[in-house]
Amino acid sequence: MKKIIANGVVAVLLASSAGAAMAVSDEEMERQRQIHQQRIADEKKSYVQNSIREVEDAAREGVEQIETIIRLHESLTDGLQFTDEDKFRIYRIGAEEGHGAYQVKLAEHYLAGKGVEKNVEKAKEWLEKAEQTWLSSRLSVEPLYTLAKTYLDDARLEREDRGAYYIYQACLQAHPEACYRTGLILEGEDTRQPFAPEGVPNGGPRN
């Protein structure tokens, strides 16, 4: 009888021990799952941060296809989405480095209130800096055309004649849309004249 009772006690103890082991195993599995999820989250965060740094580096170098680079990183990096505020910050990086295309883009953001409060005066300041960049031969034809078009099409800037001048300069660099608009001006359909603004030499950029 005692032997039967003893065997029963052993069986109960073994069952209890097995249950505890199973409980510990479940807890360990949950802990490992959480560690794995955290590792994935950390890797994802690292990828996002690396992508942002690469875009910022491209801005510092003045890469003009920055919008294409942004879209590429968004498509390749899970969880990465550049907001208007992010883009404004990136354009500001390039603009402050003296890259004309970024100066024009920054002005557009100020005019549209994208990622920043609307500010026409700030837009004018950055467009003027882009003009100086052009004069030192560091502004290619596409941002020059955008600069001109911005002056022509946004009455708040009150610089239509200046825009006409830069449209003409872009045409001289064989920009097709600039040449079309220059044609409208020369044929009289657009009354704004492509005269050099005060302080801008007729000869254009300095070599």
C-alpha positions as CSV (number, residue, x, y, z in Angstrom):
1,M,0.0,0.0,0.0
2,K,2.8,2.4,1.0
3,K,4.5,1.5,-2.3
4,I,1.4,2.4,-4.3
5,I,1.1,5.7,-2.5
6,A,4.8,6.5,-3.0
7,N,4.5,5.7,-6.7
8,G,1.5,8.0,-6.9
9,V,3.4,10.8,-5.3
10,V,6.3,10.3,-7.7
11,A,3.9,10.4,-10.6
12,V,2.3,13.6,-9.4
13,L,5.8,15.2,-8.9
14,L,6.9,14.1,-12.4
15,A,3.7,15.5,-13.9
16,S,4.1,18.8,-12.0
17,S,7.7,19.0,-13.1
18,A,6.8,18.4,-16.8
19,G,4.1,21.0,-16.6
20,A,6.5,23.6,-15.2
21,A,9.0,22.7,-17.9
22,M,6.3,23.2,-20.5
23,A,5.4,26.6,-18.9
24,V,9.0,27.7,-18.9
25,S,9.3,26.6,-22.5
26,D,6.3,28.7,-23.6
27,E,7.7,31.7,-21.8
28,E,11.1,31.2,-23.5
29,M,9.4,30.9,-26.9
30,E,7.5,34.2,-26.3
31,R,10.8,35.9,-25.2
32,Q,12.6,34.7,-28.3
33,R,9.7,35.9,-30.5
34,Q,9.9,39.3,-28.9
35,I,13.7,39.4,-29.4
36,H,13.2,38.4,-33.1
37,Q,10.6,41.1,-33.6
38,Q,12.8,43.7,-32.0
39,R,15.7,42.6,-34.2
40,I,13.6,43.0,-37.3
41,A,12.4,46.5,-36.1
42,D,16.0,47.6,-35.4
43,E,17.2,46.4,-38.9
44,K,14.3,48.2,-40.5
45,K,15.1,51.4,-38.6
46,S,18.7,51.0,-39.6
47,Y,17.8,50.6,-43.3
48,V,15.6,53.7,-43.1
49,Q,18.3,55.8,-41.4
50,N,20.9,54.7,-44.0
51,S,18.5,55.6,-46.9
52,I,17.9,59.0,-45.4
53,R,21.7,59.6,-45.0
54,E,22.3,58.6,-48.6
55,V,19.6,61.1,-49.8
56,E,21.1,63.8,-47.7
57,D,24.6,63.1,-49.0
58,A,23.3,63.3,-52.6
59,A,21.8,66.7,-51.7
60,R,25.1,67.9,-50.3
61,E,26.8,66.8,-53.6
62,G,24.1,68.7,-55.6
63,V,22.7,65.7,-57.5
64,E,20.0,67.2,-59.6
65,Q,17.9,64.0,-60.0
66,I,17.2,64.1,-56.3
67,E,13.5,63.5,-56.7
68,T,14.2,60.3,-58.6
69,I,16.6,59.2,-55.9
70,I,14.0,59.9,-53.2
71,R,11.4,57.8,-55.1
72,L,13.9,55.0,-55.5
73,H,14.7,54.8,-51.8
74,E,11.0,54.9,-51.0
75,S,10.4,51.9,-53.3
76,L,13.3,49.9,-52.0
77,T,13.1,50.7,-48.3
78,D,10.1,49.3,-46.5
79,G,8.5,51.9,-44.2
80,L,10.3,54.9,-45.7
81,Q,8.1,57.7,-46.9
82,F,9.5,61.2,-47.4
83,T,7.0,63.9,-46.3
84,D,6.9,67.4,-47.7
85,E,8.8,68.5,-44.5
86,D,11.5,65.9,-45.2
87,K,11.9,67.1,-48.8
88,F,12.0,70.7,-47.7
89,R,14.8,69.8,-45.3
90,I,16.7,67.9,-48.0
91,Y,16.3,70.8,-50.5
92,R,17.6,73.2,-47.9
93,I,20.7,71.0,-47.4
94,G,21.6,71.3,-51.1
95,A,20.5,75.0,-51.3
96,E,22.8,76.0,-48.4
97,E,25.7,74.1,-50.1
98,G,25.2,76.5,-53.1
99,H,23.5,74.1,-55.5
100,G,21.2,76.2,-57.8
101,A,18.7,73.4,-58.6
102,Y,18.0,73.0,-54.8
103,Q,17.8,76.8,-54.4
104,V,15.0,76.9,-57.0
105,K,13.2,73.9,-55.4
106,L,13.4,75.5,-52.0
107,A,11.8,78.6,-53.4
108,E,9.0,76.6,-54.9
109,H,8.3,75.0,-51.5
110,Y,8.1,78.5,-49.9
111,L,5.7,79.6,-52.6
112,A,3.5,76.6,-52.3
113,G,3.7,76.2,-48.5
114,K,4.9,72.6,-48.9
115,G,6.7,71.4,-45.8
116,V,7.0,75.0,-44.6
117,E,4.8,78.0,-44.1
118,K,4.2,80.1,-47.2
119,N,6.7,82.9,-47.5
120,V,7.0,84.9,-50.8
121,E,9.9,86.9,-49.5
122,K,11.9,83.8,-48.6
123,A,11.1,82.4,-52.0
124,K,12.5,85.6,-53.6
125,E,15.7,85.4,-51.6
126,W,16.4,81.8,-52.7
127,L,15.5,82.6,-56.3
128,E,18.0,85.5,-56.2
129,K,20.6,83.1,-54.9
130,A,19.8,80.8,-57.8
131,E,20.4,83.7,-60.2
132,Q,23.8,84.3,-58.6
133,T,24.5,80.6,-59.0
134,W,23.6,80.8,-62.7
135,L,25.9,83.8,-63.1
136,S,28.8,81.9,-61.8
137,S,28.0,79.1,-64.3
138,R,26.8,76.6,-61.8
139,L,23.1,76.3,-62.8
140,S,22.2,73.9,-65.6
141,V,19.4,74.6,-68.1
142,E,16.6,72.7,-66.5
143,P,16.6,74.6,-63.1
144,L,17.3,77.8,-65.1
145,Y,14.1,77.2,-67.0
146,T,12.2,76.4,-63.7
147,L,13.6,79.7,-62.3
148,A,12.4,81.6,-65.3
149,K,9.0,79.9,-65.4
150,T,8.5,80.6,-61.7
151,Y,9.2,84.3,-62.2
152,L,6.8,84.4,-65.2
153,D,3.9,82.4,-63.8
154,D,3.8,83.6,-60.2
155,A,2.5,87.2,-60.1
156,R,3.3,87.4,-56.3
157,L,7.0,87.7,-57.2
158,E,6.4,90.7,-59.5
159,R,9.4,89.7,-61.6
160,E,7.8,88.8,-65.0
161,D,10.4,90.7,-67.1
162,R,13.2,89.0,-65.2
163,G,11.5,85.7,-66.0
164,A,11.3,86.5,-69.7
165,Y,15.0,87.2,-69.7
166,Y,15.8,83.9,-68.1
167,I,13.4,82.1,-70.4
168,Y,15.4,83.5,-73.3
169,Q,18.7,82.4,-71.7
170,A,17.3,78.9,-71.3
171,C,16.3,79.0,-75.0
172,L,19.9,79.9,-75.9
173,Q,20.8,76.6,-74.2
174,A,18.4,74.8,-76.5
175,H,15.7,74.1,-73.9
176,P,12.6,73.4,-76.2
177,E,9.9,74.7,-73.8
178,A,11.9,77.8,-73.1
179,C,12.3,78.4,-76.9
180,Y,8.6,78.0,-77.4
181,R,7.8,80.6,-74.7
182,T,10.6,82.9,-76.1
183,G,8.9,82.6,-79.5
184,L,5.6,83.9,-78.0
185,I,7.4,86.8,-76.5
186,L,9.3,87.7,-79.7
187,E,6.1,87.4,-81.8
188,G,4.3,89.8,-79.5
189,E,1.8,87.3,-78.0
190,D,3.5,87.7,-74.7
191,T,4.3,91.4,-73.9
192,R,7.0,90.7,-71.3
193,Q,10.4,91.4,-72.7
194,P,13.6,89.4,-72.3
195,F,15.8,92.3,-71.1
196,A,18.6,91.7,-68.6
197,P,17.5,92.7,-65.1
198,E,19.4,95.4,-63.3
199,G,22.7,94.0,-62.1
200,V,22.7,91.1,-64.5
201,P,25.1,91.4,-67.4
202,N,23.7,90.9,-70.9
203,G,26.4,88.4,-71.6
204,G,25.0,86.0,-69.1
205,P,27.1,83.7,-66.9
206,R,30.7,84.5,-66.2
207,N,33.0,81.8,-67.5
